[in-house]
């Protein structure tokens, strides 16, 4: 099984190591986040010994994750998170067996919404999913999270972000 890792896998677990028992994969942006001496050394050794592979997601999956993030109100994810999640969708759609390893609750939340297997490093897994939309305070009309007007086109009242918990 592939272990698709976020930088948290290496940074948050002082005992983390790349082993031959697992098939580690990540995106180049995650590798760029590993800057301290310990994690950089682990990364370089893993790459040199073939224990970790770097892979860019295909452009179509980056576009797909961007669209899904807008739909579900996750525009504040980092570029690295988008890249990692795009690769997760690509792996899922190709039928690969994998688990995404991250302590980032936003990444875990998005994985849960997309039915992507994930595990945490030290912080624990999320218990509920959260999605975001916008709603008029006056008439209650809902808008997608990408809606940018401050006022409702129906009644003129203020439009505010709302959080939905599942």
N, C-alpha and C positions, 0 to 999 in steps of 0.2 A: 504494500500500500504506500502511496505517495504521502509525504508529510509536507504540505505547502505552508511554509513558515513566514510569519511576520517578524519584524525586528524584535518584537517583545519576546519571542521564543529564546533568543540569544541574550538579550539585554536583561530581562527580568529573572531569569533562572541562573543563579551563579554556578549551578552544577551541570548546566547544559553542555552536551557534547554531540558532535556528529558521529554516528556509529554506522557500521556496515550493515546492521540489522534493519535499518530504515532507508527509504529512498527519499532524500530531502530535495526540495525544489523551492525556488523563490524567484522573484522578479529583480532585475538589476537595481531598481530604486530602493528596495529593501537592503540590498548589499551596501548601497551608498550610505544608508543610515547607521551602519555599524562602524563607528569611528574610534571608539575607545580601544586601547591597546589589546585588552583581552578578547573582545569580540572580533576585532580586525584579524587577530592572529588565528582565532578559530575559523573564521571565514576563509582566509587565505589557505590554511591547511586543508580544509574541507574541499575547496575547489581544486587544489593541487592533487589531492588524493582521490578525486572523483566521488566524494561523498555528498556533494552538493552540486546541483545544476542550476544555472540561471536561465530564465526563459522569459522573453517578452510575450505578452498576450497579442493575439491577432487584432488588427485594427477594428474588425467588425465586433469583437467582444468588448473592446474599450467603448465603442459607440453604444453597444447594448447596455452596458453597466451604467453609462452616463444617463441614458434614457430612463432606466429603472430607478436610478438615484433621484432624478427629478420627479418621477411619478410618486415615489414614496417619501420625498422630502429629505433626502440625504445629501444635499449639495455641499455640505460642509466637510465631507470626507476629504482627506488629503489626496494628492495625485498618486502617492504611493499606495494608499488604500484602494483607489480606483483601479490601479494597475493589478494589484493582488487579487481583487474581487473579479476583475475581467478574466484573469487567468483561471480562477476558480470556476467561473461559468464555462469557460472553454473546456476545462477538464471534465466538468459534469456532462456537458453536451457530447463529448467524445466517448463517454462511458468509462472513463478512468476511475479507479477506486482511490479516493484520497480523503484527507481531513485537513482543514485549514487550522493552523495553530496561531492564536492571537489572544492577547489580553485586552485589546481594544473593544470596548463594549459596543461602539457604533458598528464596527466590522462584524462582531458576533450577531448583533441585531439584524444587520442586513443579511448575513448568512442564514439566520433563522427564517426570515421572510422568503428567501429564495430556496429554502430547503437544501442548504449546503451543509454537510457535516463539519463541525468545528469543535475544538477543545481549547481550553485556556492553559496558561502557563502556571501562574500563581494566584491570580485574582478571582478565579472561579467563573463559571458560566452564567450568562444572563438567564433569568427565569421567565421574563415576559418580553414580548416584542413591542416596539414603539414605532409608529409611523406618524408623519406630520402632514397636515393640510392647512388650508386657510378657511376661515368661516366669518361671515358677516355678523357683527354683534347685534345688528338690528333685526334683519329678517331671517337669519340663520342659514342663508344659502352657503353651500360649500364650494370651494374653489381648489384647484390643484395647488400643491406647494410652490409651484413655479409662478403663480399669479403674482404680479408685481404692483397692481394698483393698491393704493391705501384706502380707497373708498369703494363701496359696493356699487356696481353699475345698475343694480336693481332699485335700491332704496337710498343710497347715498351715505349710509352709516359706515363706520370704520370696519376694516377687515383685519383680523388678527390671526396669528398662527395658533393652531390647536394641535394637541398631541393625543394620539389614540393609542391606548394600551391594550394588547391582546394577551 
